[in-house]
Amino acid sequence: MGKMAHNDIIFVEYKEKNLKDYTLIEGLPGMGLVGTIAAKYIIEKLKFDEYGYIESGLFLPVVRIHQGIPVRPARIYISDSRKLVVLISEQIIPKNSTYALAKAVTDWIQKKGITRLVSLSGIHAYDNDPEQPILYGIAANEKSKETLKKHGLNAIEDGITTGVTAIILLNLKKTDINAISILGNVKIAADYQAAAEVLRKLNDVASLDIDVKPLLAEAKQAEHELVENLKKFKATKDSTEKFEDKTLMTA
C-alpha cells in the first residue's frame, strides 16, 4: 500500500502503480455537482476498480453507508485498459482547505507521471439556449488551449473561476501537463442534464463511448436522492456539532 502525505492530506494507494501517460478525470464537487455526478456515472457504467482514497481531516466526520459498508468521502478509481484514473469526492471541500487540497492533487499528478487532466465542472451561463446547450472550457496553459480547439469547446477568454479545480489548473500553468476543464451550463443544484452534456464531450476527448441516455432517464429521481443526501449530511453535521458543544459545556 502506497502513501503520499501533504500536511494533513494523504493519498493512499492500495497497490502503488506507475501512472505514466494516464489521464486523470477530476470529479470534485462544484457548481451543480456536475463533476461528482459525471465521475460517479463513469465509475459505475465502465466498471472502474477502486485504486485508493484521500485521507484527511478536512472532511466532515460524516460517513455514507453503501450496501451495509462505510464509504470513504474521496476515492480514486482506475481503468488500466483505458489508462484512466478518476478522482471523486462526495463531500463539498471546505473553502479554507481549497489551496491545500489543490496543491496535494497537483503534487500527486506530477509524482505519478500523469500526463493529462480533464476536470468536469459547471458554470452558470445566463444566455444559454436550453435547446442548444453550450459547453465551455478552461485551459491550464498554451498547450492545453489546442485541446479546447480540437474538441470544439468554447474557451473562456476572460472571466473568473473558483474552487479546487481553479487552483489545480493554476498550479499546472507552468507544466507540460495537458490540463483542461469542461464546464456544463448549470441551472439547478444537482444538474444531471449538465453532467450528461459534459459526459458527451468527454466521450470525444477521452474516447470513452459511454451512453448518457440512462443518466438522463434517471435524472429526476437521482437529483432528488442526491439533494436529500446532502440535506442529511448538513443535518447530521449540525446536530453533531450541537451535541458536541453541549457536551463540552457540561463537562
DRENDRENKOL-659675 format. One line per 8 residues: number of its first residue (from 1); their letters; for each residue x, y, z of N, C-alpha, C. Coordinates in steps of 0.2 Angstrom, whole numbers, m for minus. Atoms other than C-alpha are relative to their C-alpha. Example, Ala and Ser with C-alpha at 12.3 -4.5 7.8 and 13.67 -1.06 7.14 Angstrom:
1 = AS = 4,m6,0,62,m22,39,4,6,0 | m4,m6,m1,68,m5,36,m4,5,3
//
This chain:
1 = MGKMAHND = 4,m6,0,0,0,0,4,6,0 | m4,m6,0,7,17,m5,m3,6,3 | 3,m6,m3,5,33,4,4,6,m2 | m3,m6,1,9,51,m1,m3,6,4 | 3,m5,m5,7,64,13,2,7,m2 | 0,m8,1,4,83,11,m3,3,5 | 3,m3,m7,2,91,28,m5,m5,2 | 5,4,m3,m15,84,33,m4,m4,m5
9 = IIFVEYKE = 3,4,6,m19,76,16,4,m5,m2 | m4,5,2,m13,59,12,m4,m4,m6 | 3,5,6,m16,49,m5,2,m7,2 | m2,7,m2,m17,31,0,m2,m4,m6 | 1,5,6,m15,18,m15,0,m7,3 | 0,7,m3,m20,0,m11,6,m4,m3 | m6,4,4,m7,m6,m24,3,6,m4 | m3,m6,4,5,8,m30,2,m2,m7
17 = KNLKDYTL = m2,1,7,7,9,m49,3,6,m3 | m2,m5,4,16,19,m61,m5,3,m5 | 6,m2,4,3,30,m69,2,5,m6 | m3,m4,5,14,37,m83,m5,0,m6 | 4,m1,6,4,43,m98,m8,m2,1 | 7,1,m2,m13,40,m89,m3,7,0 | 4,m6,m1,m27,53,m89,m4,0,6 | 4,0,m6,m35,59,m73,m6,4,m1
25 = IEGLPGMG = 6,m4,1,m53,64,m74,m2,2,8 | 1,m3,m7,m56,75,m59,m8,2,1 | 7,m1,m1,m74,75,m52,m1,2,7 | 1,m3,m7,m73,86,m36,m7,4,0 | 6,m3,0,m89,94,m31,1,8,m1 | 0,m7,2,m93,111,m39,m7,2,m1 | 7,m3,2,m107,121,m46,m4,m6,m4 | 5,5,3,m122,109,m50,2,m7,1
33 = LVGTIAAK = m2,6,m2,m112,95,m43,2,m4,m7 | m1,3,6,m108,91,m61,6,m5,0 | m5,4,0,m91,84,m58,m1,m7,4 | 2,6,m4,m97,72,m44,m5,m5,m4 | 5,4,3,m112,66,m54,3,m4,m6 | m3,3,6,m102,63,m70,5,m5,2 | m6,5,m2,m87,54,m61,m4,m6,3 | 3,6,m2,m99,43,m52,m3,m5,m5
41 = YIIEKLKF = 3,4,6,m108,38,m68,5,m4,m4 | m6,3,4,m91,34,m77,2,m6,4 | m3,6,m4,m85,23,m62,m5,m6,0 | 5,6,m1,m102,13,m61,m1,m3,m7 | 1,3,7,m105,11,m80,6,m3,m3 | m6,3,3,m87,7,m85,3,m4,4 | m3,5,m5,m84,m4,m70,7,1,2 | m7,m1,m2,m68,5,m64,1,m4,7
49 = DEYGYIES = m2,3,m6,m58,m3,m50,2,5,5 | m2,m5,m5,m56,6,m33,8,m1,1 | m8,0,0,m37,11,m33,2,3,7 | m2,m3,m6,m36,21,m17,m5,6,3 | 4,m5,m3,m43,36,m7,4,6,3 | m4,m6,m4,m38,53,1,m2,0,7 | 2,0,m8,m37,53,20,2,7,2 | m2,m7,m3,m38,70,28,m5,2,5
57 = GLFLPVVR = 4,m3,m5,m45,79,42,m5,6,m2 | 4,m5,3,m53,92,30,m7,m3,m1 | 7,3,1,m68,80,28,m4,0,6 | 5,0,m5,m83,81,39,0,m7,3 | 0,7,m3,m84,66,52,m7,m3,m2 | 6,3,2,m99,60,42,1,m5,m6 | m2,5,4,m98,44,33,m6,m4,m3 | 6,3,3,m110,37,20,1,m8,0
65 = IHQGIPVR = 0,7,0,m115,19,21,m3,m3,m6 | 2,2,6,m117,10,5,0,m8,0 | 0,7,0,m123,m8,4,3,m3,6 | m2,2,m7,m120,m10,23,7,1,2 | m7,m1,m2,m102,m4,22,2,7,m1 | m2,m7,0,m94,13,26,4,2,m7 | m3,m2,7,m88,23,10,4,6,2 | m4,m6,m1,m73,35,10,m3,6,m4
73 = PARIYISD = 3,m6,3,m78,53,6,3,1,m7 | m3,m1,7,m65,55,m8,4,m6,m2 | m2,6,2,m60,40,m18,4,1,m7 | m4,0,7,m48,36,m33,m2,m7,m3 | 1,6,3,m53,23,m46,4,0,m7 | m4,1,6,m44,16,m61,m2,m5,m5 | 2,4,6,m46,8,m78,7,m1,m4 | m6,1,4,m29,1,m84,0,m1,m7
81 = SRKLVVLI = 1,1,8,m36,m4,m101,m1,6,m3 | 1,m7,3,m41,14,m104,5,5,2 | m5,m5,m2,m26,22,m95,m4,6,3 | 4,m5,m3,m39,32,m85,0,m1,8 | 1,0,m7,m40,37,m67,m5,5,2 | 6,m4,m1,m55,45,m59,1,2,8 | 1,m2,m7,m55,56,m43,m6,3,2 | 6,m3,m1,m71,59,m35,m1,1,8
89 = SEQIIPKN = 1,m2,m7,m77,67,m18,m8,1,0 | 7,m1,m2,m95,66,m11,m1,5,5 | 1,m6,m5,m92,80,1,3,6,m3 | m3,m6,3,m90,98,m3,6,2,4 | m7,m2,m3,m72,104,0,m1,7,4 | 1,m6,m4,m72,117,14,5,6,m3 | m4,m5,4,m65,134,7,7,1,3 | m7,m1,m3,m51,135,20,5,m6,m2
97 = STYALAKA = m5,6,2,m44,118,13,1,0,m8 | m1,0,8,m45,123,m6,7,0,m2 | m7,m1,2,m27,128,m8,4,m6,2 | m4,6,m2,m20,113,2,m2,m6,m4 | 2,6,4,m31,100,m7,3,1,m7 | m2,m1,7,m27,108,m24,8,m1,m1 | m7,1,0,m8,108,m20,1,m8,0 | m1,8,m1,m9,89,m14,m2,m3,m7
105 = VTDWIQKK = 2,3,6,m18,84,m30,5,1,m6 | m5,m2,5,m6,94,m41,6,m4,1 | m6,3,m2,9,86,m32,m1,m8,m2 | 1,7,1,1,68,m34,0,m1,m7 | 0,0,8,m2,71,m53,7,m1,m2 | m7,0,2,16,75,m55,4,m6,2 | m4,5,m3,23,62,m44,m2,m7,m4 | 2,6,3,13,48,m53,1,0,m8
113 = GITRLVSL = m1,0,8,18,54,m71,m6,1,m4 | 6,m1,4,0,58,m76,1,6,m5 | m2,m4,5,1,67,m92,m6,5,m3 | 6,m4,2,m17,74,m94,m5,0,5 | 5,m1,m5,m30,81,m83,m6,2,m4 | 7,m3,3,m49,83,m88,m4,1,6 | 5,m2,m5,m59,92,m75,m7,0,m2 | 7,0,1,m78,90,m75,m3,5,5
121 = SGIHAYDN = 3,m5,m4,m87,105,m69,m6,4,m3 | 6,m4,3,m101,118,m71,1,7,0 | 0,m8,1,m104,136,m75,m8,2,m1 | 7,m3,2,m120,147,m75,0,5,m5 | m1,m4,6,m121,154,m92,m8,3,m1 | 6,m3,m1,m136,166,m91,m4,0,m7 | 4,0,6,m140,167,m110,0,m6,m4 | 0,6,4,m138,149,m115,m7,m2,m2
129 = DPEQPILY = 7,2,2,m152,142,m125,0,m8,2 | 1,7,m2,m158,126,m117,0,m5,m5 | 1,5,6,m162,118,m134,7,m1,m3 | m6,0,3,m144,121,m139,6,1,5 | m4,m1,m6,m133,118,m124,7,1,m2 | m7,m2,2,m116,126,m125,5,m3,6 | m5,2,m5,m101,118,m116,6,5,m1 | m6,m4,m1,m86,129,m110,6,m4,2
137 = GIAANEKS = m6,3,m2,m68,126,m107,5,5,2 | m6,m4,m3,m53,132,m97,6,m4,m1 | m7,3,1,m35,128,m102,5,2,5 | m5,m1,m5,m21,127,m89,6,4,m3 | m6,m3,3,m8,133,m102,m1,0,m7 | 1,0,7,m5,136,m120,m1,m6,m4 | 1,7,3,m3,118,m124,m7,m3,0 | 7,3,m1,m20,114,m117,m5,4,m4
145 = KETLKKHG = 5,m4,4,m28,128,m127,m1,m4,m7 | 1,4,7,m25,117,m143,m5,m6,1 | 5,5,m2,m36,103,m134,m7,3,m1 | 6,m3,0,m50,115,m132,m2,1,m7 | 1,m1,7,m49,120,m150,m2,m6,m4 | 1,6,3,m48,102,m156,m7,m3,1 | 6,3,m2,m63,97,m147,m6,4,0 | 5,m5,1,m74,112,m151,m3,3,7
153 = LNAIEDGI = 2,m3,m6,m75,119,m133,1,7,0 | 0,m7,0,m79,137,m131,5,3,6 | m5,m2,m5,m64,144,m122,m2,6,4 | 1,m7,m4,m67,157,m108,6,4,0 | m6,m5,1,m55,171,m113,1,4,6 | m1,m4,m5,m59,182,m99,m6,m1,5 | 5,1,m4,m69,179,m83,3,m3,7 | m3,2,m7,m67,171,m65,m2,m8,0
161 = TTGVTAII = 2,6,m2,m67,153,m60,3,m1,7 | m2,1,m7,m66,146,m42,0,m7,2 | 0,7,m3,m64,131,m31,7,m3,m1 | m6,4,0,m51,117,m30,2,m1,m7 | m2,1,7,m52,114,m49,4,6,m3 | m3,m7,2,m47,133,m52,7,0,2 | m7,0,m3,m31,131,m41,4,m5,m3 | m4,6,4,m26,114,m49,2,3,m7
169 = LLNLKKTD = m2,m2,6,m27,122,m66,6,6,0 | m5,m5,m1,m17,137,m60,7,m3,2 | m6,3,m2,m4,126,m52,4,m4,m6 | m2,3,5,m2,117,m68,2,4,m6 | m1,m5,5,1,133,m78,7,m1,m3 | m7,0,2,20,131,m79,2,m7,m2 | m2,7,1,20,112,m83,m2,m2,m7 | 2,3,7,19,101,m99,m6,m4,0
177 = INAISILG = 6,4,m1,3,93,m92,m5,3,m4 | 5,m2,4,m11,94,m104,m7,0,5 | 5,m1,m5,m25,101,m92,m5,4,m2 | 6,m4,2,m42,107,m96,m6,m2,5 | 6,1,m3,m59,109,m88,m6,1,m5 | 6,0,4,m75,105,m97,m6,2,5 | 6,m2,m4,m90,115,m90,m6,0,m3 | 7,0,2,m108,112,m92,m4,5,3
185 = NVKIAADY = 5,m5,m2,m122,125,m91,m4,m2,6 | 3,2,m6,m129,123,m73,m7,4,1 | 6,m4,m2,m147,128,m69,m3,m2,6 | 2,2,m7,m151,118,m53,5,m2,4 | m6,2,m5,m142,112,m38,3,m6,m1 | m3,6,2,m139,95,m44,m2,m1,m7 | 2,0,7,m139,96,m63,2,m6,m4 | m2,6,3,m139,79,m71,0,2,m8
193 = QAAAEVLR = 0,m2,7,m143,87,m88,7,3,m2 | m7,m3,1,m127,97,m87,5,m5,0 | m5,5,m1,m117,82,m81,0,m5,m7 | 1,4,6,m124,72,m96,3,3,m6 | m3,m4,6,m118,86,m109,7,0,1 | m7,0,m1,m101,86,m101,3,m7,m1 | m2,7,1,m100,67,m102,0,m1,m8 | 0,1,8,m105,68,m121,7,3,m3
201 = KLNDVASL = m6,m3,2,m90,79,m123,6,m4,2 | m5,4,m2,m79,68,m113,1,m6,m4 | 0,6,4,m83,54,m124,5,1,m6 | m4,m2,6,m75,64,m138,8,1,2 | m6,m2,m2,m60,70,m128,4,m7,2 | m3,6,m3,m56,53,m119,m2,m7,m3 | 2,6,4,m63,41,m132,m4,m6,5 | 3,5,m5,m75,33,m118,m6,m4,m3
209 = DIDVKPLL = 6,4,3,m90,28,m129,m5,m2,6 | 4,1,m5,m101,30,m114,m7,2,m2 | 6,m2,2,m120,30,m116,m3,5,6 | 3,m4,m5,m128,45,m107,m8,0,1 | 7,0,m1,m146,41,m110,m3,m3,6 | 3,2,m7,m149,31,m94,1,5,5 | m1,m6,m5,m142,46,m84,m5,5,m1 | 6,m4,1,m155,57,m92,m6,m3,2
217 = AEAKQAEH = 7,3,m2,m169,45,m89,m1,m1,7 | 0,0,m7,m164,43,m71,1,6,3 | m2,m6,m2,m161,61,m69,m4,3,6 | 4,m3,m5,m176,67,m59,0,m4,7 | m1,3,m6,m175,53,m46,7,0,3 | m7,m1,m2,m156,54,m45,1,7,3 | m1,m7,m3,m157,73,m42,m4,0,7 | 4,0,m7,m170,70,m28,4,m3,5
225 = ELVENLKK = m4,4,m4,m159,57,m20,6,4,2 | m6,m3,m1,m143,67,m21,m1,6,5 | 1,m6,m4,m151,83,m14,m2,m2,7 | 2,2,m6,m159,73,0,6,m2,4 | m6,2,m3,m142,65,4,4,6,3 | m3,m6,m2,m134,82,5,m3,4,6 | 4,m2,m6,m148,88,17,2,m4,6 | m2,4,m6,m144,73,28,7,2,3
233 = FKATKDST = m6,m1,m2,m126,77,28,0,7,4 | 0,m6,m4,m129,95,34,m4,m1,6 | 4,1,m7,m142,90,47,4,m4,5 | m4,4,m5,m130,77,54,5,4,2 | m5,m4,m2,m116,89,54,m2,5,6 | 3,m5,m5,m127,102,63,m2,m3,7 | 2,3,m7,m134,90,76,6,m2,4 | m6,2,m3,m117,83,79,4,5,4
241 = EKFEDKTL = m4,m6,m3,m109,100,82,m4,2,6 | 4,m2,m6,m123,105,94,1,m5,6 | 0,5,m6,m122,89,104,7,0,3 | m6,m1,m3,m103,91,105,1,6,4 | m1,m6,m3,m104,109,110,m3,m1,7 | 4,1,m7,m117,104,124,4,m4,4 | m4,5,m4,m106,90,130,6,4,3 | m5,m4,m2,m91,102,131,m2,5,6
249 = MTA = 3,m5,m5,m101,115,141,m1,m4,6 | 2,3,m6,m107,102,153,6,m4,3 | m6,4,m2,m90,93,155,4,3,6
//
